[in-house]
Amino acid sequence: MKYDFDKIINRRNTNSLKWDVGDNELPMWVADMDFPVAEPIMAAIQKKLQVGALGYSIIPAAWNEAYMSWWRTRHNFLIQPEWLVFTTGVLPAISSAVRKLTTPAEKVLIQTPVYNNFFNSIINNGRQVVECPLQYDGRNYSMDFEQLKEGLSDPQVSLMILCNPQNPSGHLWSSYELFKVGELCAKHNVTVIADEIHCDLTDPGKDYVPFASVSDVCRDISITCMAPTKTFNIAGVNSAAVMVPNEFLRHKMWRQLNTDEVAEPNIIAMEATIAAFNQGEEWLDQLREYIYENKRICREFLQEKIPEIYLVPSEATYLLWLDCSKFCDNSVELMEYIRRDSGLYLSEGAEFGQAGIQFLRMNIACPKAVLLDGLARLEKSINSYITSK
């Protein structure tokens, strides 16, 4: 089946978080794709709704089997069925882990720039954020192991949240890098939460490495958060899992997820998840090719039309990390200017930590016609912004 990713869906006035914007505005901020959901997923949801009753759901063995089969065939990683615990989302799971595995005022380490809601999960639960900036040489990102070692050596740091693949840069961590993280965390008795929600959105020919697959150490000290929601554009379904091989950690997570009442599925979560992993492969492979082409269009457009912006090379996700340091010291100001000037709505890099203060994040998971509109708006606003300085 050939899927049509050029089709434009009108999401205005549909209570969409992304599209709750002005008539002249174009949202390219939150990580939410503007593509039609794969037909097997829609068919499974419709079949469930046709039953006519919307009561409580159970978690069938087919749910565990769908995760196990997907990770075995796509990522060469064998998951045992008992390792999986359902949860309504990756962020609820991270917040539950923070509450269960740390005490108030303890510290949680994150490598910045990184997904902004990590900060919320830590701070809102009365813990302290330890920012361990990634190394950026003006071209690419890498881990600063000396700084990581220093951060983990603080006895108040008891938890690390790892973003794999990395959001917002789209960097894929190597087995060696993940191995080093595991060794350092184990040495300092730090548990790792691996947020791997973007793991299937790699460029064609590129593979992500599951943190828990790297070594026995990484497996035993980690809680992996995974979901079909980003991959298959079903974020509103609220369906995710934590994969925890260590029995002691798994019991803690199971207990806390149930205490927080985020361990029960909604009416379509099971059907959507099972259909996605069992029947969504063809759709996903075509999607990855489409996003890869969108990345090429953006790279060539920026090089030709807005050379002042450097596009950090990305191997995963549909989020582009734009280095605006040649002309901008404050991405909040720049984002707001662009939105006022052309209606293009991007994410300011500052929300991803101090290391992102001169960056913007752009979501390119949209039809090419929409992407070209967004790039034209960006060109107009950047030229105007630079001239105004």
Secondary structure, 3 states (H helix, E strand, C coil): CCCCCCCCCCCCCCCCCCCCCCCCCEECCCCCCCCCCCHHHHHHHHHHHCCCCCCCCCCCHHHHHHHHHHHHHHHCCCCCHHHEEEECCHHHHHHHHHHHHCCCCCEEEECCCCCCHHHHHHHCCCCEEEECCCEECCCCEECCHHHHHHHHCCCCEEEEEEECCCCCCCCCCCHHHHHHHHHHHHHCCCEEEEECCCCCCECCCCCCCCHHHCCHHHHHCEEEEECCHHHHCCHHHCCEEEECCCHHHHHHHHHHHHHCCCCCCCCCHHHHHHHHHHHCHHHHHHHHHHHHHHHHHHHHHHHHHCCCCEECCCCECCEEEEECCCCCCCHHHHHHHHHHHHCEECEEHHHHCHHHCCEEEEECCCCHHHHHHHHHHHHHHHHHHHHHC
